[in-house]
Amino acid sequence: MELGLNGRTALVTGASKGIGRATAAMLASEGCDVWMVARSASDLEAAAESIRADYGVNVTPIAADLSRTDEIDRVWAAVPLPDLLVNNAGAIPSGTIADIDDERWRQAWDLKVFGYITLMRHALADMSERGSGVIVNVIGAGGEKPTPGYIAGGGGNAALMAITRALGSTSLRKGVRVVGINPGLIHTERLEELMRSAADRRFGDPDRWTELLDQRYPPGQVDHIASAVAFLASDRSGNTTGTIVSIDGGSSAR
């Protein structure tokens, strides 16, 4: 399916690994020039070099700490106004309300919740003035069915879902679409690290981490999310705004 993204520009956050890197690569494969943002300059440069070599488009890495408003402002000022913003940076730790102290909670939300909000504020204002643009927020299925054991993540994700719906409900009148994607378990380096730690605690053997997965419902792949981002960013999804797409193997419905 031709998505018509060739020649467009995208800013992807959390882009050095996992879903972010896969999304940057997917958009580059469709002909987009891509700005990739993450904290680690070395990881970013390696990812950007690989994508550049594979697809021959302009790929620009920008190292920044998106938990800081001044850093977000610096990134936005450095990047020509993109056609597409993909908010993907940040991971909120699991734990109960007793497990996660104020400092860890605020650090996590500064990056994922307030980081998304600040970038959306920039993008919505500038895209509305231009009359076109798409914002895709990669959020998380924890916001669909919040649990006590992932309370900071579920609460943060639920907030971002509400904000996405609120902004997207009226943004189309200025030519801008705002949509969200809720990934469930996705096979990334981070997932494996978390599961290996859990297996070490439970079994005393991190190599048994796959035993903690429900084999009836294996984790999805990063390209499942990246492909959805590309479709939602395209004109083929031109009437999609103010909505959240769950890509979680049905977990939210179980």
N, C-alpha and C positions, 0 to 999 in steps of 0.2 A: 504494500500500500504506500503510495507516494504521499508524504505528509506535508510537503511544501515548506519545509523549514530551511531549505538551502539559502544561505546568505544572511540568515538572522543571527542575532547575538544573544548569548545566555550568560548569566552569572549564577554559579553553583557554589553553595557553601557546604562545608564539611566534605570537601571534594577530594581529599587525598586518599581515602580508602572507602571500602564498602559501597553502600548505595550511592554516595556522592560521586565517587570515582566512576562507577558504572553509568551513572546518569550523564556525567560529562562526556564519557566515551560515546554513549548512545546519541547524544545531541550532536557531537562532532561527526559521527557516522552519517547523520542526516544533513550535514553541510553547515552546521552552526559554528561560528567563532565562539570560543568559550573562555570566560574568566573563571578560574578555579581558586577558591578561598579555603584555607584551613590554617591551623596554628603552626604546623611543622613545615618549615621551608624546604627541608631536604625531601620529605615525603611528597610534597606538592610538586617539586621540580621533577622528581622521578616520574610521577604520574603524568604530568604535563608533557614531558618529553616522549613518553610512550604513546600518548594519544595523538600528539602532533605527528609522530612518525607514521602511525597507522592510518591517519585520515587526511593529512595534508592541509588542515585548517589552522587558523591562528588560535593558539592556546596560551593563555597568560596566567601564570601562578601569582597569587598575592597572599603572602603570609600575614595573618592578622588574628587577634584575639577578639572574637565577636561577642564576648561577654561584656566588652567595654564599649560604651557609646562613642567615645572619641575614635576608637579603632574602626567601628562601623562607618562613622562619618568619613574617615580617611579613605576607606575602601570605596564608598559610594562616589566620592569626589574623584577618585583615580580612574574609575571605569566609565567609559561613554555609556549613556543611558541604554540599557539592554532591552531587547524585545521580551526577554524571559528572565524572571528571577525564580530560582529554585532554593527555597529555604530548607536546609537539611542538617545544619550543624547542631551538635549537642546530643548528649545521652544523659538521662536522668537516672540516678542510682535506685536500685530496688531497696525495699525495706519498709517497715511499719512507721507510724508517726513517732514512735518511741525510739526507733533505730536511727533516724536521720535528724541530726541537730540543725539548728537554724543556719549555721554557716554553710554546711553542705547543701541544704535546701536552696538557699539564696544563690550559691555559686551555680547550681544546676539550672535554676530558672533564669538567672542573668544571661546565660548562654542560649538556652533553647527557647524560653518563653519571651523574655524581653529582647533577646537578639533578633528573633523573628519579627517582633512588633516594630522595632526600630527600623529594620530593613523594609518592612511593609510600608511604614510611614513614608520613607523616602521614595520607594517605588511607586506607590499609589499616587502621590502628589505629582511626580514627574511624568509618569505614564499618562495620567489623566490630562495633564497639560498638553502632551503630545497627541493624545487621542487614541492610543493603542498600547497594548502590553498584556502580559500574562504573569500572574504570580502563582506558583505551585508550592504549597507548604507540605513537606513530608513530615507527618506528625507521629502517629503511632496508635496501634489498636488498643493500647492500654487506656485510652480515653473513652473507648466505646463501653467497656464494662469495668469500671474502676474496682480495684480490690485493695484490701488493707495492706497487703504485702508489697504493693507498688503504688503507694499513695501519692508520693511526690510526682511520679511519672504520670499516673492516671489523672491527677489534678491538673498538671501542666498541659497534658495533651488535650484534656477536655476544654480547657481555656482556649487553646489554639484552635480547636474545632469550632467553638462558638465565634471567635473573632473572624475566622475564615468565612463562615456562613454570613456573618453580619456585613462584612465588607463586600463580599461577592454578591450580596442580594441586590445592591444598587450600582455597583461599579460599572456594569455594562453600558449604562447610559453615557459614560465617558470613554467607552471603547476598551475598557480594561476588564479582564476576567481574573477572579481569585478563586482557586480551588485547592482542595487538600487531598492527600493520600494517607491512609492509615495502613502501614505495613504491619503484619503480624510477625511471627518469628521468621527471620531471614538469615540464611547461612552467610555470615560474615566472620571476619577475624575476631571481632568483638564478641559475637555470640559464642564462638568456640572457646575464647578465653574465659568467659563467664561460666560456661558449662564445665570446662575443665576444672575451674576452681571449685565449683559445686560438687563435682565428682570426687575431687580430692578430699573435701570435707566429709562427704557421705561414705565413700568407699575406701578412702586412703589411696586412691589410684586415679590420677587425672585422665589417663588414657581410656577410662571407662565412661567418658562423658556422653557418648552416644546412647548409653543405657538410660539416661535421664530424659531422652526425647520420646514422645509418643510416636512410635513407628507407623501408626495408622495415618498420622498427619505430619509428615516430615516438613522441615522448614522450607520456605520458598527461596528463590534465588534472586540475587540483586538485579538481574536483568528483567525480572517480572515488574519491579518497581520502575526501573529506568525506562522500560518500554511504555509504561502507563504515563510517566511524565512527558515523554515525547508526544504521545497521542493527545494528551490534555493540552499541551502547549500549541498544538497545531490548529489550523482553521477548521479541520474536520471535526473539532470539538468546540466550534465557535459559539454554541449556545449553552455551554456548560460553565456555570459560575455559581458561587455560593453553595457548593456541595462538597461532600467528602466521599471518596471512593475507598472502600476497605478492600485490601488485598492481603488476606490473612488465612487462606485455606479454609474459610468458613468458621474460624474459631469464635468470632463475635456472635455468630448465630447459634453456637452450641450451648 
